[in-house]
Amino acid sequence: MLPISKMAAAVQPSATLAAGAKARQLKADGQTVFDFSLGEPDFNTPAHICDAATQAMREGKTHYTPAHGIAELRGSIAKLYRKTYGLEVSPEQVIVSNGAKHSLHNALAATVGPGDEVLIPTPYWVSYSDLVQMTGASYQLIPTTEAAGFKMTAAQLKAAISPRSRLVMLNSPSNPTGCVYTHQELEALADVILEAKLGVISDEIYERLVFGNATATCFATLRPGLPETTITISGVSKSYAMTGWRMGWALGPLAVVKAMANVQSQETSNPSSISQYAAIAALEGDQGCVEEMRREFEARRDLVCRRLNELPGIRCPVPDGAFYAFFSVQNHIGRTLGGRKITDSTAFCAAALETAHVNLVQGSAFGMEGYVRLSFATSREQIHQGVDQLARFLQG
């Protein structure tokens, strides 16, 4: 029997993907499941993007590309950041990867290793900690609170820095909470980061999905010196409903991007050639589709938060971005629901799935016990029916 490496043994399966697998199994058994576990838009990829992919195939653009992506797409991404955020970046400072998660892996692999520490505010996206551990580095979690809007303060960050600290991971708009840091809040963090001479990985994948008066901020633009120490991560998956196309990118200091490209060239080679041409059409084509989806997500946000806050013992803060409701189930811990004792968020989600066929993700997977994540990247009808089921479940 082949031994399993220490690294592989230490990596946990993605909690969100595991929750989705459980729901699919119930559906395969003929059950109706209200699945709110996956962060995947339910919209189809806009037609003009699909047409560009078809055209690329017809033109024979089906061969290897440069490992870090075709020049045309890297140029489009650089132009996007100059136009949208005023960030001066060259195409050579951009690397295209197989989704934003791959970009995060490349960024960590190129910048940290054994003996280094990465600072991560909680709640955090489930993959951050495992991606850090895979490099041999360690991580320190910095807990936030609902009262603070699930945001890390500059004082908290400063207090957490140790001699081993090398990087801070930021995510705004956030998965799982949907919180959006203000410009001023990020400036305060930037001042601490620059003083401590830390690097930053800023995960901005939900940048186009903000609601109300909230605005997304490109962290690298906040202070002189940040472009030289910040790796910005994004992609087309969430904004353009292109999750399956696997198109993410990173931009940052030239030496770091070159190191990331070397890592990628050995691990995966180039991302899909066809997806790259589709991504160009997404970035340079009509942006009306993005606004149309954003408006619908905002309407769903309003619906799901209203419905959840009407449930007994549930408290749901209203998110300013992304498509997640991160709500408290603390009042139900200790109860018996669906014939099961609710000891924590994991037990709550397991009971909700088994007895009410409502699929949610436990807050403990994101580093915050007592909460549950619901993805409202699904239809209003599904939201209504799913919350109705949840209401019956909470009656005990």
C-alpha positions in Angstrom: 0.0 0.0 0.0 1.4 3.4 -1.0 1.8 5.8 1.9 0.0 9.1 1.9 2.3 12.2 2.2 2.0 14.3 5.3 0.9 17.3 3.2 -1.9 15.4 1.5 -3.0 13.8 4.8 -3.2 17.3 6.4 -5.4 18.8 3.7 -9.1 18.8 4.4 -11.7 18.4 1.7 -13.5 21.6 0.8 -16.5 21.9 3.1 -18.6 23.7 0.4 -17.9 21.0 -2.2 -18.6 18.3 0.3 -21.9 19.9 1.2 -22.8 20.0 -2.5 -21.9 16.3 -2.9 -24.3 15.3 -0.1 -27.1 17.3 -1.8 -26.4 15.6 -5.2 -26.6 12.2 -3.5 -30.0 12.9 -2.1 -31.2 14.3 -5.4 -30.0 11.1 -7.1 -32.1 9.1 -4.6 -35.1 11.0 -5.8 -35.4 13.6 -3.0 -36.2 17.3 -3.5 -33.3 19.3 -2.1 -33.0 23.0 -1.6 -29.3 23.5 -2.1 -27.8 26.7 -0.8 -24.3 25.4 -0.4 -22.3 26.3 -3.5 -21.1 29.8 -4.5 -22.0 29.4 -8.1 -24.3 31.8 -10.0 -27.4 30.0 -11.4 -27.3 32.1 -14.6 -26.0 30.7 -17.9 -22.9 32.3 -19.3 -24.0 35.2 -21.5 -24.4 34.3 -25.1 -21.8 36.7 -26.6 -19.1 35.0 -24.4 -20.1 31.5 -25.5 -20.1 32.7 -29.1 -16.5 34.0 -28.7 -15.5 30.5 -27.5 -17.2 28.8 -30.4 -15.5 31.2 -32.8 -12.1 30.5 -31.2 -12.6 26.8 -31.8 -13.6 27.3 -35.4 -10.4 29.4 -35.9 -8.3 26.6 -34.6 -7.3 28.3 -31.3 -7.2 24.9 -29.6 -3.5 24.5 -29.0 -1.1 25.2 -26.2 -0.7 28.8 -25.2 2.0 30.5 -23.1 1.8 28.9 -19.7 0.8 32.2 -18.0 -1.9 33.1 -20.6 -2.2 34.7 -24.0 -0.9 38.2 -24.4 -4.3 39.5 -25.6 -6.1 38.4 -22.4 -3.3 39.7 -20.1 -3.5 43.0 -22.0 -7.3 43.1 -21.5 -6.8 42.5 -17.8 -4.1 45.2 -17.4 -6.4 47.6 -19.3 -9.3 46.8 -17.0 -7.3 47.7 -13.9 -6.0 50.9 -15.4 -9.5 52.0 -16.5 -11.4 50.9 -13.5 -9.0 51.5 -10.6 -6.2 53.7 -12.0 -3.7 50.9 -11.2 -0.8 51.1 -13.6 0.1 47.5 -14.4 1.7 46.0 -17.5 0.5 42.7 -19.2 3.8 41.2 -18.0 2.6 41.7 -14.4 -0.5 39.5 -15.1 -0.8 35.7 -14.9 -3.9 33.8 -16.0 -4.6 30.6 -14.2 -7.3 27.8 -13.9 -9.6 29.8 -11.7 -9.0 32.2 -8.8 -8.3 29.3 -6.4 -5.4 28.3 -8.6 -4.2 31.9 -8.6 -4.2 31.9 -4.8 -2.2 28.7 -4.7 0.4 30.1 -7.1 0.6 33.3 -5.1 1.2 31.4 -1.9 3.6 28.9 -3.5 5.7 31.8 -4.9 5.9 33.8 -1.7 5.9 31.7 1.5 7.2 28.4 2.8 8.3 26.6 6.0 8.9 29.0 8.9 6.7 31.7 7.4 3.3 32.8 8.8 0.3 34.1 7.0 -2.3 36.2 8.8 -6.0 35.4 8.0 -9.0 37.3 9.4 -12.0 35.0 10.2 -14.5 34.1 9.0 -12.5 33.1 5.9 -13.0 31.2 2.7 -12.6 27.5 3.5 -9.6 27.0 1.2 -7.3 29.7 2.5 -5.9 27.8 5.5 -5.2 24.6 3.5 -3.6 26.4 0.6 -1.2 28.0 3.1 -0.4 24.7 4.8 0.3 23.1 1.4 3.3 25.4 1.1 4.7 24.4 4.4 3.9 27.8 6.0 1.6 28.2 8.9 -1.3 30.6 9.5 -2.6 32.6 12.3 -6.4 33.3 12.4 -7.5 36.8 13.6 -11.1 36.5 14.8 -13.7 39.2 14.0 -17.2 39.7 15.3 -20.6 40.3 13.9 -20.8 43.5 15.9 -17.7 44.7 14.0 -19.3 43.7 10.7 -17.0 40.7 10.4 -14.1 43.0 9.7 -10.6 43.0 11.0 -9.4 46.3 12.5 -6.0 47.8 12.1 -5.4 47.4 15.9 -6.2 43.6 15.6 -3.9 43.2 12.7 -1.0 45.1 14.4 -1.4 43.0 17.6 -1.3 39.7 15.6 2.0 40.4 13.7 4.9 38.2 14.8 8.5 38.0 13.6 7.4 35.1 11.3 4.6 37.0 9.7 5.1 37.5 5.9 1.6 37.9 4.3 -1.9 39.1 5.1 -4.8 37.6 3.2 -7.7 40.0 2.6 -11.1 39.3 1.0 -13.5 42.1 0.2 -16.3 41.6 -0.7 -16.1 38.5 1.5 -16.9 34.9 1.3 -18.7 33.8 3.6 -20.0 37.0 5.2 -20.6 39.3 2.2 -18.9 42.2 4.2 -17.3 44.9 2.2 -14.5 46.9 3.8 -14.8 50.7 3.3 -12.0 52.7 1.7 -11.0 54.1 5.0 -11.0 50.7 6.8 -8.6 49.3 4.2 -6.4 52.4 4.3 -6.0 51.8 8.1 -5.0 48.2 7.4 -2.6 49.4 4.6 -0.8 51.7 7.0 -0.1 48.8 9.4 0.9 46.5 6.6 3.4 49.0 5.1 4.9 49.8 8.5 5.4 46.1 9.2 6.7 45.5 5.7 4.2 42.7 5.0 3.0 41.3 1.7 -0.7 41.1 0.9 -2.8 38.7 -1.1 -6.1 40.6 -1.9 -8.8 38.3 -3.1 -11.2 40.5 -5.0 -13.2 37.9 -6.9 -16.6 39.4 -5.9 -15.6 43.0 -6.8 -18.4 43.5 -9.3 -21.1 42.2 -6.9 -21.7 45.0 -4.4 -25.0 46.4 -3.2 -26.5 49.7 -2.0 -23.9 52.3 -1.3 -21.1 49.8 -0.9 -18.1 50.1 -3.3 -15.4 47.6 -4.0 -11.8 48.8 -3.5 -8.7 47.6 -5.3 -6.3 47.3 -2.3 -3.1 47.9 -4.3 -4.3 51.4 -5.2 -4.6 52.7 -1.6 -1.0 53.8 -0.8 2.3 54.3 -2.6 4.3 51.1 -2.1 1.4 48.7 -2.1 1.7 47.8 -5.8 5.1 46.5 -5.0 3.9 44.3 -2.1 0.3 43.3 -3.1 -0.9 40.4 -5.3 -4.4 41.0 -6.5 -6.6 38.0 -7.3 -9.8 38.0 -9.4 -11.4 36.3 -12.3 -14.6 35.9 -14.4 -16.3 33.1 -12.5 -18.7 35.1 -10.3 -19.3 38.3 -12.2 -19.9 36.6 -15.6 -21.4 33.3 -14.5 -18.3 31.5 -15.8 -17.5 29.1 -13.0 -16.9 26.1 -15.2 -14.7 27.9 -17.6 -11.9 28.1 -14.9 -10.5 31.5 -15.6 -8.8 33.4 -12.8 -5.9 35.8 -12.7 -3.3 37.5 -10.5 -1.4 40.7 -10.9 1.4 42.0 -8.8 5.2 42.7 -8.8 6.9 41.5 -11.9 9.4 39.2 -10.1 6.5 37.5 -8.1 4.4 37.1 -11.2 7.3 35.5 -13.0 7.8 33.1 -10.1 4.1 32.2 -10.2 4.4 31.6 -13.9 7.3 29.2 -13.3 5.2 27.3 -10.7 2.3 27.1 -13.0 4.4 26.0 -16.0 5.5 22.9 -14.1 2.2 22.1 -12.4 -0.5 22.7 -15.0 1.0 24.5 -18.0 -1.5 26.9 -19.7 -5.1 27.4 -18.7 -7.7 26.4 -21.4 -7.1 28.2 -24.6 -10.8 28.4 -25.4 -11.7 29.8 -22.0 -9.1 32.5 -22.5 -10.7 33.8 -25.6 -14.1 33.7 -23.9 -12.7 35.7 -21.0 -11.5 38.4 -23.5 -15.1 38.7 -24.8 -16.4 38.9 -21.2 -14.0 41.8 -20.3 -14.2 43.7 -23.5 -17.9 43.0 -24.5 -21.2 44.5 -23.3 -21.2 44.8 -19.5 -24.9 45.0 -19.3 -25.1 41.3 -18.4 -23.0 41.9 -15.3 -25.3 44.7 -14.0 -28.4 42.6 -14.8 -27.1 39.8 -12.6 -25.9 42.1 -9.9 -29.4 43.7 -9.6 -31.0 40.2 -9.3 -28.5 39.2 -6.6 -29.3 42.4 -4.7 -33.0 41.6 -4.9 -32.3 38.0 -3.7 -30.2 39.4 -0.9 -33.1 41.6 0.3 -35.5 38.6 0.0 -33.4 36.1 1.8 -32.4 38.4 4.7 -36.0 39.5 5.2 -37.2 35.9 5.3 -34.4 34.6 7.5 -34.8 37.4 10.0 -38.5 36.5 10.3 -37.6 33.0 11.6 -37.5 32.4 15.3 -34.1 32.5 16.9 -32.3 33.5 13.6 -30.2 36.6 13.2 -29.0 37.5 9.7 -26.9 40.6 9.1 -27.5 42.2 5.7 -24.4 41.7 3.5 -23.1 44.5 1.2 -21.6 42.2 -1.4 -21.1 38.7 -2.9 -24.1 36.3 -2.7 -24.0 34.9 0.8 -26.1 35.3 3.9 -24.0 34.4 7.0 -26.6 34.0 9.8 -26.5 33.1 13.5 -28.0 29.9 14.7 -26.6 30.3 18.2 -30.1 30.4 19.8 -30.7 26.9 18.4 -27.6 25.2 19.8 -28.7 22.9 22.6 -32.1 22.3 21.1 -33.3 19.1 19.4 -34.3 19.6 15.8 -35.4 16.9 13.4 -34.7 14.3 16.2 -31.1 15.4 16.5 -29.4 17.2 19.3 -27.9 20.5 17.9 -24.5 20.8 19.5 -22.9 23.1 16.9 -23.2 24.5 13.4 -22.2 21.2 11.9 -25.0 19.4 13.7 -27.4 22.1 12.7 -26.5 21.8 9.0 -26.6 18.0 9.1 -30.0 17.9 10.7 -31.4 20.6 8.2 -30.2 18.5 5.3 -31.4 15.1 6.6 -34.8 16.2 7.8 -35.7 19.3 5.9 -33.6 18.7 2.8 -32.2 22.2 3.1 -28.4 22.2 2.3 -26.3 24.9 4.1 -22.6 25.1 5.1 -21.5 25.2 8.7 -19.8 28.3 10.0 -17.1 26.2 11.7 -15.7 25.5 8.2 -15.1 29.2 7.8 -13.5 29.6 11.2 -16.6 30.9 13.0 -18.8 28.6 15.1 -22.4 29.4 15.7 -23.1 30.6 12.2 -24.3 29.1 8.9 -23.7 30.2 5.3 -26.5 30.3 2.8 -25.7 31.0 -0.9 -28.5 33.0 -2.5 -27.1 32.3 -6.0 -30.3 30.6 -6.8 -33.8 31.5 -7.8 -36.3 33.5 -5.7 -38.7 30.5 -5.9 -36.0 28.2 -4.5 -35.3 30.8 -1.7 -38.9 31.0 -0.7 -39.4 27.2 -0.7 -36.2 26.5 1.1 -36.8 29.1 3.8 -40.3 27.7 4.2 -38.7 24.2 4.8 -36.2 25.8 7.3 -39.1 27.4 9.2 -40.8 24.0 9.6 -37.5 22.5 10.7 -37.0 25.1 13.4 -40.3 24.3 14.9 -38.6 21.1 16.2 
